[in-house]
Amino acid sequence: MSNDMFDKRFGRLAIEKGYIAFEQAYEALVIQVTEELESAKRRPIGEILFEKGYMTTTQVDGVLKSMGLL
């Protein structure tokens, strides 16, 4: 699975579960892309959302479980 597909699905599921708002997902995606352009390294969107305080580790894990990744 590509990182792009993972990130789109993760953000969408987090919104659908009511964990974050669209604006928070968008902000995290902007951060992700900016960091990638500056350092050529891509962080998972869940990590960024957790770091910003928008999601808890339990919520991140819940989304990952929904995706079949945990």
mmCIF file as Biopython writes it, N, C-alpha, C and O atoms, coordinates in Angstrom:
data_model
#
loop_
_atom_site.group_PDB
_atom_site.id
_atom_site.type_symbol
_atom_site.label_atom_id
_atom_site.label_alt_id
_atom_site.label_comp_id
_atom_site.label_asym_id
_atom_site.label_entity_id
_atom_site.label_seq_id
_atom_site.pdbx_PDB_ins_code
_atom_site.Cartn_x
_atom_site.Cartn_y
_atom_site.Cartn_z
_atom_site.occupancy
_atom_site.B_iso_or_equiv
_atom_site.auth_seq_id
_atom_site.auth_asym_id
_atom_site.pdbx_PDB_model_num
ATOM 1   N N  . MET A ? 1  ? 0.853   -1.179 0.000  1.0 0.0 1  A 1 
ATOM 2   C CA . MET A ? 1  ? 0.000   0.000  0.000  1.0 0.0 1  A 1 
ATOM 3   C C  . MET A ? 1  ? 0.894   1.237  0.000  1.0 0.0 1  A 1 
ATOM 4   O O  . MET A ? 1  ? 1.829   1.327  0.796  1.0 0.0 1  A 1 
ATOM 5   N N  . SER A ? 2  ? 0.617   2.177  -0.877 1.0 0.0 2  A 1 
ATOM 6   C CA . SER A ? 2  ? 1.422   3.392  -0.945 1.0 0.0 2  A 1 
ATOM 7   C C  . SER A ? 2  ? 1.118   4.296  0.237  1.0 0.0 2  A 1 
ATOM 8   O O  . SER A ? 2  ? 0.048   4.214  0.839  1.0 0.0 2  A 1 
ATOM 9   N N  . ASN A ? 3  ? 2.074   5.161  0.562  1.0 0.0 3  A 1 
ATOM 10  C CA . ASN A ? 3  ? 1.863   6.121  1.646  1.0 0.0 3  A 1 
ATOM 11  C C  . ASN A ? 3  ? 0.694   7.040  1.353  1.0 0.0 3  A 1 
ATOM 12  O O  . ASN A ? 3  ? -0.063  7.386  2.260  1.0 0.0 3  A 1 
ATOM 13  N N  . ASP A ? 4  ? 0.531   7.447  0.085  1.0 0.0 4  A 1 
ATOM 14  C CA . ASP A ? 4  ? -0.571  8.344  -0.267 1.0 0.0 4  A 1 
ATOM 15  C C  . ASP A ? 4  ? -1.917  7.702  0.061  1.0 0.0 4  A 1 
ATOM 16  O O  . ASP A ? 4  ? -2.787  8.356  0.636  1.0 0.0 4  A 1 
ATOM 17  N N  . MET A ? 5  ? -2.096  6.454  -0.291 1.0 0.0 5  A 1 
ATOM 18  C CA . MET A ? 5  ? -3.352  5.764  -0.035 1.0 0.0 5  A 1 
ATOM 19  C C  . MET A ? 5  ? -3.583  5.620  1.466  1.0 0.0 5  A 1 
ATOM 20  O O  . MET A ? 5  ? -4.696  5.821  1.951  1.0 0.0 5  A 1 
ATOM 21  N N  . PHE A ? 6  ? -2.524  5.272  2.197  1.0 0.0 6  A 1 
ATOM 22  C CA . PHE A ? 6  ? -2.631  5.124  3.645  1.0 0.0 6  A 1 
ATOM 23  C C  . PHE A ? 6  ? -3.087  6.429  4.278  1.0 0.0 6  A 1 
ATOM 24  O O  . PHE A ? 6  ? -4.004  6.437  5.100  1.0 0.0 6  A 1 
ATOM 25  N N  . ASP A ? 7  ? -2.446  7.541  3.894  1.0 0.0 7  A 1 
ATOM 26  C CA . ASP A ? 7  ? -2.758  8.822  4.511  1.0 0.0 7  A 1 
ATOM 27  C C  . ASP A ? 7  ? -4.182  9.260  4.213  1.0 0.0 7  A 1 
ATOM 28  O O  . ASP A ? 7  ? -4.869  9.751  5.109  1.0 0.0 7  A 1 
ATOM 29  N N  . LYS A ? 8  ? -4.638  9.096  2.991  1.0 0.0 8  A 1 
ATOM 30  C CA . LYS A ? 8  ? -6.005  9.478  2.643  1.0 0.0 8  A 1 
ATOM 31  C C  . LYS A ? 8  ? -7.003  8.634  3.429  1.0 0.0 8  A 1 
ATOM 32  O O  . LYS A ? 8  ? -7.987  9.154  3.955  1.0 0.0 8  A 1 
ATOM 33  N N  . ARG A ? 9  ? -6.757  7.381  3.504  1.0 0.0 9  A 1 
ATOM 34  C CA . ARG A ? 9  ? -7.669  6.511  4.232  1.0 0.0 9  A 1 
ATOM 35  C C  . ARG A ? 9  ? -7.626  6.820  5.721  1.0 0.0 9  A 1 
ATOM 36  O O  . ARG A ? 9  ? -8.673  6.872  6.366  1.0 0.0 9  A 1 
ATOM 37  N N  . PHE A ? 10 ? -6.445  7.024  6.277  1.0 0.0 10 A 1 
ATOM 38  C CA . PHE A ? 10 ? -6.330  7.287  7.703  1.0 0.0 10 A 1 
ATOM 39  C C  . PHE A ? 10 ? -7.112  8.550  8.060  1.0 0.0 10 A 1 
ATOM 40  O O  . PHE A ? 10 ? -7.914  8.543  8.993  1.0 0.0 10 A 1 
ATOM 41  N N  . GLY A ? 11 ? -6.883  9.617  7.329  1.0 0.0 11 A 1 
ATOM 42  C CA . GLY A ? 11 ? -7.573  10.875 7.608  1.0 0.0 11 A 1 
ATOM 43  C C  . GLY A ? 11 ? -9.078  10.758 7.474  1.0 0.0 11 A 1 
ATOM 44  O O  . GLY A ? 11 ? -9.827  11.259 8.313  1.0 0.0 11 A 1 
ATOM 45  N N  . ARG A ? 12 ? -9.513  10.104 6.431  1.0 0.0 12 A 1 
ATOM 46  C CA . ARG A ? 12 ? -10.954 9.940  6.212  1.0 0.0 12 A 1 
ATOM 47  C C  . ARG A ? 12 ? -11.593 9.134  7.342  1.0 0.0 12 A 1 
ATOM 48  O O  . ARG A ? 12 ? -12.652 9.502  7.850  1.0 0.0 12 A 1 
ATOM 49  N N  . LEU A ? 13 ? -10.951 8.043  7.730  1.0 0.0 13 A 1 
ATOM 50  C CA . LEU A ? 13 ? -11.493 7.227  8.808  1.0 0.0 13 A 1 
ATOM 51  C C  . LEU A ? 13 ? -11.500 7.984  10.136 1.0 0.0 13 A 1 
ATOM 52  O O  . LEU A ? 13 ? -12.452 7.870  10.907 1.0 0.0 13 A 1 
ATOM 53  N N  . ALA A ? 14 ? -10.461 8.743  10.402 1.0 0.0 14 A 1 
ATOM 54  C CA . ALA A ? 14 ? -10.406 9.517  11.645 1.0 0.0 14 A 1 
ATOM 55  C C  . ALA A ? 14 ? -11.533 10.543 11.691 1.0 0.0 14 A 1 
ATOM 56  O O  . ALA A ? 14 ? -12.109 10.787 12.751 1.0 0.0 14 A 1 
ATOM 57  N N  . ILE A ? 15 ? -11.846 11.137 10.559 1.0 0.0 15 A 1 
ATOM 58  C CA . ILE A ? 15 ? -12.962 12.098 10.488 1.0 0.0 15 A 1 
ATOM 59  C C  . ILE A ? 15 ? -14.283 11.358 10.679 1.0 0.0 15 A 1 
ATOM 60  O O  . ILE A ? 15 ? -15.138 11.797 11.448 1.0 0.0 15 A 1 
ATOM 61  N N  . GLU A ? 16 ? -14.449 10.238 9.983  1.0 0.0 16 A 1 
ATOM 62  C CA . GLU A ? 16 ? -15.692 9.472  10.085 1.0 0.0 16 A 1 
ATOM 63  C C  . GLU A ? 16 ? -15.951 8.984  11.506 1.0 0.0 16 A 1 
ATOM 64  O O  . GLU A ? 16 ? -17.102 8.911  11.939 1.0 0.0 16 A 1 
ATOM 65  N N  . LYS A ? 17 ? -14.890 8.652  12.231 1.0 0.0 17 A 1 
ATOM 66  C CA . LYS A ? 17 ? -15.027 8.202  13.610 1.0 0.0 17 A 1 
ATOM 67  C C  . LYS A ? 17 ? -15.272 9.361  14.578 1.0 0.0 17 A 1 
ATOM 68  O O  . LYS A ? 17 ? -15.536 9.143  15.760 1.0 0.0 17 A 1 
ATOM 69  N N  . GLY A ? 18 ? -15.184 10.580 14.077 1.0 0.0 18 A 1 
ATOM 70  C CA . GLY A ? 18 ? -15.427 11.742 14.915 1.0 0.0 18 A 1 
ATOM 71  C C  . GLY A ? 18 ? -14.232 12.147 15.771 1.0 0.0 18 A 1 
ATOM 72  O O  . GLY A ? 18 ? -14.374 12.930 16.711 1.0 0.0 18 A 1 
ATOM 73  N N  . TYR A ? 19 ? -13.054 11.616 15.445 1.0 0.0 19 A 1 
ATOM 74  C CA . TYR A ? 19 ? -11.862 11.922 16.227 1.0 0.0 19 A 1 
ATOM 75  C C  . TYR A ? 19 ? -11.288 13.295 15.894 1.0 0.0 19 A 1 
ATOM 76  O O  . TYR A ? 19 ? -10.760 13.987 16.764 1.0 0.0 19 A 1 
ATOM 77  N N  . ILE A ? 20 ? -11.396 13.673 14.640 1.0 0.0 20 A 1 
ATOM 78  C CA . ILE A ? 20 ? -10.850 14.956 14.190 1.0 0.0 20 A 1 
ATOM 79  C C  . ILE A ? 20 ? -11.818 15.613 13.220 1.0 0.0 20 A 1 
ATOM 80  O O  . ILE A ? 20 ? -12.723 14.973 12.684 1.0 0.0 20 A 1 
ATOM 81  N N  . ALA A ? 21 ? -11.606 16.899 13.009 1.0 0.0 21 A 1 
ATOM 82  C CA . ALA A ? 21 ? -12.369 17.654 12.014 1.0 0.0 21 A 1 
ATOM 83  C C  . ALA A ? 21 ? -11.592 17.662 10.692 1.0 0.0 21 A 1 
ATOM 84  O O  . ALA A ? 21 ? -10.387 17.412 10.663 1.0 0.0 21 A 1 
ATOM 85  N N  . PHE A ? 22 ? -12.292 17.948 9.625  1.0 0.0 22 A 1 
ATOM 86  C CA . PHE A ? 22 ? -11.658 18.031 8.313  1.0 0.0 22 A 1 
ATOM 87  C C  . PHE A ? 22 ? -10.475 18.991 8.345  1.0 0.0 22 A 1 
ATOM 88  O O  . PHE A ? 22 ? -9.421  18.701 7.780  1.0 0.0 22 A 1 
ATOM 89  N N  . GLU A ? 23 ? -10.650 20.131 9.005  1.0 0.0 23 A 1 
ATOM 90  C CA . GLU A ? 23 ? -9.597  21.149 9.049  1.0 0.0 23 A 1 
ATOM 91  C C  . GLU A ? 23 ? -8.326  20.615 9.722  1.0 0.0 23 A 1 
ATOM 92  O O  . GLU A ? 23 ? -7.216  20.969 9.325  1.0 0.0 23 A 1 
ATOM 93  N N  . GLN A ? 24 ? -8.491  19.782 10.720 1.0 0.0 24 A 1 
ATOM 94  C CA . GLN A ? 24 ? -7.329  19.201 11.394 1.0 0.0 24 A 1 
ATOM 95  C C  . GLN A ? 24 ? -6.615  18.205 10.484 1.0 0.0 24 A 1 
ATOM 96  O O  . GLN A ? 24 ? -5.385  18.163 10.452 1.0 0.0 24 A 1 
ATOM 97  N N  . ALA A ? 25 ? -7.373  17.415 9.756  1.0 0.0 25 A 1 
ATOM 98  C CA . ALA A ? 25 ? -6.772  16.480 8.802  1.0 0.0 25 A 1 
ATOM 99  C C  . ALA A ? 25 ? -6.027  17.247 7.717  1.0 0.0 25 A 1 
ATOM 100 O O  . ALA A ? 25 ? -4.922  16.870 7.328  1.0 0.0 25 A 1 
ATOM 101 N N  . TYR A ? 26 ? -6.632  18.312 7.237  1.0 0.0 26 A 1 
ATOM 102 C CA . TYR A ? 26 ? -6.005  19.127 6.198  1.0 0.0 26 A 1 
ATOM 103 C C  . TYR A ? 26 ? -4.706  19.741 6.713  1.0 0.0 26 A 1 
ATOM 104 O O  . TYR A ? 26 ? -3.686  19.717 6.023  1.0 0.0 26 A 1 
ATOM 105 N N  . GLU A ? 27 ? -4.747  20.288 7.923  1.0 0.0 27 A 1 
ATOM 106 C CA . GLU A ? 27 ? -3.544  20.881 8.519  1.0 0.0 27 A 1 
ATOM 107 C C  . GLU A ? 27 ? -2.421  19.846 8.615  1.0 0.0 27 A 1 
ATOM 108 O O  . GLU A ? 27 ? -1.270  20.140 8.293  1.0 0.0 27 A 1 
ATOM 109 N N  . ALA A ? 28 ? -2.762  18.641 9.058  1.0 0.0 28 A 1 
ATOM 110 C CA . ALA A ? 28 ? -1.758  17.591 9.190  1.0 0.0 28 A 1 
ATOM 111 C C  . ALA A ? 28 ? -1.183  17.199 7.826  1.0 0.0 28 A 1 
ATOM 112 O O  . ALA A ? 28 ? 0.013   16.932 7.707  1.0 0.0 28 A 1 
ATOM 113 N N  . LEU A ? 29 ? -2.024  17.167 6.813  1.0 0.0 29 A 1 
ATOM 114 C CA . LEU A ? 29 ? -1.533  16.845 5.470  1.0 0.0 29 A 1 
ATOM 115 C C  . LEU A ? 29 ? -0.596  17.922 4.948  1.0 0.0 29 A 1 
ATOM 116 O O  . LEU A ? 29 ? 0.405   17.611 4.303  1.0 0.0 29 A 1 
ATOM 117 N N  . VAL A ? 30 ? -0.910  19.186 5.219  1.0 0.0 30 A 1 
ATOM 118 C CA . VAL A ? 30 ? -0.032  20.286 4.809  1.0 0.0 30 A 1 
ATOM 119 C C  . VAL A ? 30 ? 1.320   20.152 5.499  1.0 0.0 30 A 1 
ATOM 120 O O  . VAL A ? 30 ? 2.364   20.325 4.869  1.0 0.0 30 A 1 
ATOM 121 N N  . ILE A ? 31 ? 1.300   19.844 6.795  1.0 0.0 31 A 1 
ATOM 122 C CA . ILE A ? 31 ? 2.550   19.643 7.537  1.0 0.0 31 A 1 
ATOM 123 C C  . ILE A ? 31 ? 3.335   18.489 6.932  1.0 0.0 31 A 1 
ATOM 124 O O  . ILE A ? 31 ? 4.546   18.588 6.734  1.0 0.0 31 A 1 
ATOM 125 N N  . GLN A ? 32 ? 2.640   17.394 6.639  1.0 0.0 32 A 1 
ATOM 126 C CA . GLN A ? 32 ? 3.303   16.218 6.081  1.0 0.0 32 A 1 
ATOM 127 C C  . GLN A ? 32 ? 3.993   16.545 4.760  1.0 0.0 32 A 1 
ATOM 128 O O  . GLN A ? 32 ? 5.153   16.187 4.555  1.0 0.0 32 A 1 
ATOM 129 N N  . VAL A ? 33 ? 3.286   17.217 3.875  1.0 0.0 33 A 1 
ATOM 130 C CA . VAL A ? 33 ? 3.840   17.541 2.562  1.0 0.0 33 A 1 
ATOM 131 C C  . VAL A ? 33 ? 5.000   18.528 2.698  1.0 0.0 33 A 1 
ATOM 132 O O  . VAL A ? 33 ? 6.026   18.376 2.035  1.0 0.0 33 A 1 
ATOM 133 N N  . THR A ? 34 ? 4.842   19.527 3.547  1.0 0.0 34 A 1 
ATOM 134 C CA . THR A ? 34 ? 5.898   20.516 3.755  1.0 0.0 34 A 1 
ATOM 135 C C  . THR A ? 34 ? 7.172   19.850 4.275  1.0 0.0 34 A 1 
ATOM 136 O O  . THR A ? 34 ? 8.267   20.112 3.778  1.0 0.0 34 A 1 
ATOM 137 N N  . GLU A ? 35 ? 7.018   18.993 5.272  1.0 0.0 35 A 1 
ATOM 138 C CA . GLU A ? 35 ? 8.178   18.278 5.820  1.0 0.0 35 A 1 
ATOM 139 C C  . GLU A ? 35 ? 8.831   17.398 4.766  1.0 0.0 35 A 1 
ATOM 140 O O  . GLU A ? 35 ? 10.056  17.321 4.677  1.0 0.0 35 A 1 
ATOM 141 N N  . GLU A ? 36 ? 8.008   16.741 3.975  1.0 0.0 36 A 1 
ATOM 142 C CA . GLU A ? 36 ? 8.555   15.861 2.938  1.0 0.0 36 A 1 
ATOM 143 C C  . GLU A ? 36 ? 9.347   16.662 1.909  1.0 0.0 36 A 1 
ATOM 144 O O  . GLU A ? 36 ? 10.407  16.219 1.467  1.0 0.0 36 A 1 
ATOM 145 N N  . LEU A ? 37 ? 8.854   17.818 1.529  1.0 0.0 37 A 1 
ATOM 146 C CA . LEU A ? 37 ? 9.567   18.653 0.565  1.0 0.0 37 A 1 
ATOM 147 C C  . LEU A ? 37 ? 10.877  19.188 1.131  1.0 0.0 37 A 1 
ATOM 148 O O  . LEU A ? 37 ? 11.859  19.344 0.407  1.0 0.0 37 A 1 
ATOM 149 N N  . GLU A ? 38 ? 10.881  19.467 2.432  1.0 0.0 38 A 1 
ATOM 150 C CA . GLU A ? 38 ? 12.075  20.027 3.071  1.0 0.0 38 A 1 
ATOM 151 C C  . GLU A ? 38 ? 13.127  18.971 3.390  1.0 0.0 38 A 1 
ATOM 152 O O  . GLU A ? 38 ? 14.323  19.256 3.340  1.0 0.0 38 A 1 
ATOM 153 N N  . SER A ? 39 ? 12.694  17.751 3.719  1.0 0.0 39 A 1 
ATOM 154 C CA . SER A ? 39 ? 13.665  16.755 4.177  1.0 0.0 39 A 1 
ATOM 155 C C  . SER A ? 39 ? 13.603  15.433 3.418  1.0 0.0 39 A 1 
ATOM 156 O O  . SER A ? 39 ? 14.404  14.535 3.680  1.0 0.0 39 A 1 
ATOM 157 N N  . ALA A ? 40 ? 12.682  15.302 2.498  1.0 0.0 40 A 1 
ATOM 158 C CA . ALA A ? 40 ? 12.485  14.066 1.728  1.0 0.0 40 A 1 
ATOM 159 C C  . ALA A ? 40 ? 12.109  12.890 2.631  1.0 0.0 40 A 1 
ATOM 160 O O  . ALA A ? 40 ? 12.289  11.733 2.250  1.0 0.0 40 A 1 
ATOM 161 N N  . LYS A ? 41 ? 11.597  13.178 3.807  1.0 0.0 41 A 1 
ATOM 162 C CA . LYS A ? 41 ? 11.142  12.130 4.720  1.0 0.0 41 A 1 
ATOM 163 C C  . LYS A ? 41 ? 9.665   12.356 4.996  1.0 0.0 41 A 1 
ATOM 164 O O  . LYS A ? 41 ? 9.236   13.485 5.235  1.0 0.0 41 A 1 
ATOM 165 N N  . ARG A ? 42 ? 8.884   11.275 4.964  1.0 0.0 42 A 1 
ATOM 166 C CA . ARG A ? 42 ? 7.445   11.384 5.168  1.0 0.0 42 A 1 
ATOM 167 C C  . ARG A ? 42 ? 7.050   10.712 6.475  1.0 0.0 42 A 1 
ATOM 168 O O  . ARG A ? 42 ? 7.288   9.523  6.683  1.0 0.0 42 A 1 
ATOM 169 N N  . ARG A ? 43 ? 6.431   11.517 7.360  1.0 0.0 43 A 1 
ATOM 170 C CA . ARG A ? 43 ? 5.919   10.967 8.617  1.0 0.0 43 A 1 
ATOM 171 C C  . ARG A ? 43 ? 4.480   10.530 8.430  1.0 0.0 43 A 1 
ATOM 172 O O  . ARG A ? 43 ? 3.741   11.146 7.661  1.0 0.0 43 A 1 
ATOM 173 N N  . PRO A ? 44 ? 4.071   9.478  9.120  1.0 0.0 44 A 1 
ATOM 174 C CA . PRO A ? 44 ? 2.666   9.063  9.046  1.0 0.0 44 A 1 
ATOM 175 C C  . PRO A ? 44 ? 1.736   10.161 9.565  1.0 0.0 44 A 1 
ATOM 176 O O  . PRO A ? 44 ? 2.061   10.869 10.518 1.0 0.0 44 A 1 
ATOM 177 N N  . ILE A ? 45 ? 0.603   10.286 8.937  1.0 0.0 45 A 1 
ATOM 178 C CA . ILE A ? 45 ? -0.361  11.326 9.303  1.0 0.0 45 A 1 
ATOM 179 C C  . ILE A ? 45 ? -0.841  11.150 10.745 1.0 0.0 45 A 1 
ATOM 180 O O  . ILE A ? 45 ? -1.093  12.135 11.438 1.0 0.0 45 A 1 
ATOM 181 N N  . GLY A ? 46 ? -0.968  9.909  11.195 1.0 0.0 46 A 1 
ATOM 182 C CA . GLY A ? 46 ? -1.376  9.656  12.574 1.0 0.0 46 A 1 
ATOM 183 C C  . GLY A ? 46 ? -0.373  10.209 13.577 1.0 0.0 46 A 1 
ATOM 184 O O  . GLY A ? 46 ? -0.757  10.720 14.629 1.0 0.0 46 A 1 
ATOM 185 N N  . GLU A ? 47 ? 0.894   10.107 13.255 1.0 0.0 47 A 1 
ATOM 186 C CA . GLU A ? 47 ? 1.944   10.650 14.123 1.0 0.0 47 A 1 
ATOM 187 C C  . GLU A ? 47 ? 1.816   12.166 14.234 1.0 0.0 47 A 1 
ATOM 188 O O  . GLU A ? 47 ? 1.960   12.729 15.319 1.0 0.0 47 A 1 
ATOM 189 N N  . ILE A ? 48 ? 1.550   12.813 13.122 1.0 0.0 48 A 1 
ATOM 190 C CA . ILE A ? 48 ? 1.406   14.271 13.121 1.0 0.0 48 A 1 
ATOM 191 C C  . ILE A ? 48 ? 0.166   14.683 13.915 1.0 0.0 48 A 1 
ATOM 192 O O  . ILE A ? 48 ? 0.220   15.621 14.711 1.0 0.0 48 A 1 
ATOM 193 N N  . LEU A ? 49 ? -0.933  13.992 13.703 1.0 0.0 49 A 1 
ATOM 194 C CA . LEU A ? 49 ? -2.167  14.313 14.427 1.0 0.0 49 A 1 
ATOM 195 C C  . LEU A ? 49 ? -2.005  14.104 15.933 1.0 0.0 49 A 1 
ATOM 196 O O  . LEU A ? 49 ? -2.543  14.874 16.729 1.0 0.0 49 A 1 
ATOM 197 N N  . PHE A ? 50 ? -1.272  13.076 16.321 1.0 0.0 50 A 1 
ATOM 198 C CA . PHE A ? 50 ? -0.996  12.840 17.738 1.0 0.0 50 A 1 
ATOM 199 C C  . PHE A ? 50 ? -0.112  13.956 18.292 1.0 0.0 50 A 1 
ATOM 200 O O  . PHE A ? 50 ? -0.387  14.507 19.358 1.0 0.0 50 A 1 
ATOM 201 N N  . GLU A ? 51 ? 0.944   14.280 17.563 1.0 0.0 51 A 1 
ATOM 202 C CA . GLU A ? 51 ? 1.875   15.322 18.002 1.0 0.0 51 A 1 
ATOM 203 C C  . GLU A ? 51 ? 1.174   16.668 18.193 1.0 0.0 51 A 1 
ATOM 204 O O  . GLU A ? 51 ? 1.499   17.419 19.112 1.0 0.0 51 A 1 
ATOM 205 N N  . LYS A ? 52 ? 0.224   16.964 17.328 1.0 0.0 52 A 1 
ATOM 206 C CA . LYS A ? 52 ? -0.520  18.230 17.417 1.0 0.0 52 A 1 
ATOM 207 C C  . LYS A ? 52 ? -1.541  18.206 18.556 1.0 0.0 52 A 1 
ATOM 208 O O  . LYS A ? 52 ? -2.126  19.237 18.887 1.0 0.0 52 A 1 
ATOM 209 N N  . GLY A ? 53 ? -1.754  17.043 19.149 1.0 0.0 53 A 1 
ATOM 210 C CA . GLY A ? 53 ? -2.729  16.921 20.230 1.0 0.0 53 A 1 
ATOM 211 C C  . GLY A ? 53 ? -4.155  16.742 19.746 1.0 0.0 53 A 1 
ATOM 212 O O  . GLY A ? 53 ? -5.101  16.877 20.521 1.0 0.0 53 A 1 
ATOM 213 N N  . TYR A ? 54 ? -4.312  16.437 18.459 1.0 0.0 54 A 1 
ATOM 214 C CA . TYR A ? 54 ? -5.640  16.256 17.887 1.0 0.0 54 A 1 
ATOM 215 C C  . TYR A ? 54 ? -6.192  14.856 18.115 1.0 0.0 54 A 1 
ATOM 216 O O  . TYR A ? 54 ? -7.406  14.654 18.116 1.0 0.0 54 A 1 
ATOM 217 N N  . MET A ? 55 ? -5.289  13.879 18.310 1.0 0.0 55 A 1 
ATOM 218 C CA . MET A ? 55 ? -5.715  12.505 18.534 1.0 0.0 55 A 1 
ATOM 219 C C  . MET A ? 55 ? -4.889  11.898 19.660 1.0 0.0 55 A 1 
ATOM 220 O O  . MET A ? 55 ? -3.741  12.281 19.884 1.0 0.0 55 A 1 
ATOM 221 N N  . THR A ? 56 ? -5.494  10.943 20.365 1.0 0.0 56 A 1 
ATOM 222 C CA . THR A ? 56 ? -4.781  10.187 21.382 1.0 0.0 56 A 1 
ATOM 223 C C  . THR A ? 56 ? -4.172  8.943  20.740 1.0 0.0 56 A 1 
ATOM 224 O O  . THR A ? 56 ? -4.503  8.596  19.607 1.0 0.0 56 A 1 
ATOM 225 N N  . THR A ? 57 ? -3.281  8.279  21.468 1.0 0.0 57 A 1 
ATOM 226 C CA . THR A ? 57 ? -2.718  7.039  20.936 1.0 0.0 57 A 1 
ATOM 227 C C  . THR A ? 57 ? -3.804  5.982  20.768 1.0 0.0 57 A 1 
ATOM 228 O O  . THR A ? 57 ? -3.753  5.178  19.837 1.0 0.0 57 A 1 
ATOM 229 N N  . THR A ? 58 ? -4.779  5.981  21.660 1.0 0.0 58 A 1 
ATOM 230 C CA . THR A ? 58 ? -5.887  5.037  21.549 1.0 0.0 58 A 1 
ATOM 231 C C  . THR A ? 58 ? -6.679  5.282  20.272 1.0 0.0 58 A 1 
ATOM 232 O O  . THR A ? 58 ? -7.077  4.333  19.598 1.0 0.0 58 A 1 
ATOM 233 N N  . GLN A ? 59 ? -6.908  6.539  19.937 1.0 0.0 59 A 1 
ATOM 234 C CA . GLN A ? 59 ? -7.633  6.868  18.713 1.0 0.0 59 A 1 
ATOM 235 C C  . GLN A ? 59 ? -6.822  6.489  17.475 1.0 0.0 59 A 1 
ATOM 236 O O  . GLN A ? 59 ? -7.364  5.917  16.529 1.0 0.0 59 A 1 
ATOM 237 N N  . VAL A ? 60 ? -5.541  6.801  17.479 1.0 0.0 60 A 1 
ATOM 238 C CA . VAL A ? 60 ? -4.674  6.435  16.345 1.0 0.0 60 A 1 
ATOM 239 C C  . VAL A ? 60 ? -4.706  4.923  16.160 1.0 0.0 60 A 1 
ATOM 240 O O  . VAL A ? 60 ? -4.883  4.430  15.046 1.0 0.0 60 A 1 
ATOM 241 N N  . ASP A ? 61 ? -4.535  4.192  17.253 1.0 0.0 61 A 1 
ATOM 242 C CA . ASP A ? 61 ? -4.587  2.738  17.176 1.0 0.0 61 A 1 
ATOM 243 C C  . ASP A ? 61 ? -5.941  2.239  16.668 1.0 0.0 61 A 1 
ATOM 244 O O  . ASP A ? 61 ? -6.005  1.269  15.913 1.0 0.0 61 A 1 
ATOM 245 N N  . GLY A ? 62 ? -7.012  2.901  17.080 1.0 0.0 62 A 1 
ATOM 246 C CA . GLY A ? 62 ? -8.343  2.522  16.624 1.0 0.0 62 A 1 
ATOM 247 C C  . GLY A ? 62 ? -8.504  2.657  15.126 1.0 0.0 62 A 1 
ATOM 248 O O  . GLY A ? 62 ? -9.112  1.806  14.478 1.0 0.0 62 A 1 
ATOM 249 N N  . VAL A ? 63 ? -7.954  3.737  14.573 1.0 0.0 63 A 1 
ATOM 250 C CA . VAL A ? 63 ? -8.020  3.938  13.122 1.0 0.0 63 A 1 
ATOM 251 C C  . VAL A ? 63 ? -7.167  2.878  12.426 1.0 0.0 63 A 1 
ATOM 252 O O  . VAL A ? 63 ? -7.588  2.287  11.433 1.0 0.0 63 A 1 
ATOM 253 N N  . LEU A ? 64 ? -5.968  2.645  12.955 1.0 0.0 64 A 1 
ATOM 254 C CA . LEU A ? 64 ? -5.088  1.641  12.350 1.0 0.0 64 A 1 
ATOM 255 C C  . LEU A ? 64 ? -5.732  0.253  12.393 1.0 0.0 64 A 1 
ATOM 256 O O  . LEU A ? 64 ? -5.608  -0.514 11.438 1.0 0.0 64 A 1 
ATOM 257 N N  . LYS A ? 65 ? -6.413  -0.071 13.482 1.0 0.0 65 A 1 
ATOM 258 C CA . LYS A ? 65 ? -7.125  -1.354 13.579 1.0 0.0 65 A 1 
ATOM 259 C C  . LYS A ? 65 ? -8.233  -1.429 12.546 1.0 0.0 65 A 1 
ATOM 260 O O  . LYS A ? 65 ? -8.438  -2.474 11.928 1.0 0.0 65 A 1 
ATOM 261 N N  . SER A ? 66 ? -8.953  -0.323 12.352 1.0 0.0 66 A 1 
ATOM 262 C CA . SER A ? 66 ? -10.019 -0.282 11.344 1.0 0.0 66 A 1 
ATOM 263 C C  . SER A ? 66 ? -9.476  -0.531 9.948  1.0 0.0 66 A 1 
ATOM 264 O O  . SER A ? 66 ? -10.163 -1.064 9.077  1.0 0.0 66 A 1 
ATOM 265 N N  . MET A ? 67 ? -8.232  -0.135 9.759  1.0 0.0 67 A 1 
ATOM 266 C CA . MET A ? 67 ? -7.580  -0.309 8.456  1.0 0.0 67 A 1 
ATOM 267 C C  . MET A ? 67 ? -6.936  -1.694 8.325  1.0 0.0 67 A 1 
ATOM 268 O O  . MET A ? 67 ? -6.425  -2.052 7.263  1.0 0.0 67 A 1 
ATOM 269 N N  . GLY A ? 68 ? -6.967  -2.464 9.413  1.0 0.0 68 A 1 
ATOM 270 C CA . GLY A ? 68 ? -6.353  -3.785 9.389  1.0 0.0 68 A 1 
ATOM 271 C C  . GLY A ? 68 ? -4.850  -3.752 9.511  1.0 0.0 68 A 1 
ATOM 272 O O  . GLY A ? 68 ? -4.171  -4.698 9.110  1.0 0.0 68 A 1 
ATOM 273 N N  . LEU A ? 69 ? -4.313  -2.658 10.068 1.0 0.0 69 A 1 
ATOM 274 C CA . LEU A ? 69 ? -2.863  -2.529 10.164 1.0 0.0 69 A 1 
ATOM 275 C C  . LEU A ? 69 ? -2.319  -2.795 11.556 1.0 0.0 69 A 1 
ATOM 276 O O  . LEU A ? 69 ? -1.108  -2.741 11.770 1.0 0.0 69 A 1 
ATOM 277 N N  . LEU A ? 70 ? -3.196  -3.081 12.499 1.0 0.0 70 A 1 
ATOM 278 C CA . LEU A ? 70 ? -2.759  -3.451 13.859 1.0 0.0 70 A 1 
ATOM 279 C C  . LEU A ? 70 ? -3.464  -4.709 14.280 1.0 0.0 70 A 1 
ATOM 280 O O  . LEU A ? 70 ? -3.244  -5.198 15.389 1.0 0.0 70 A 1 
#
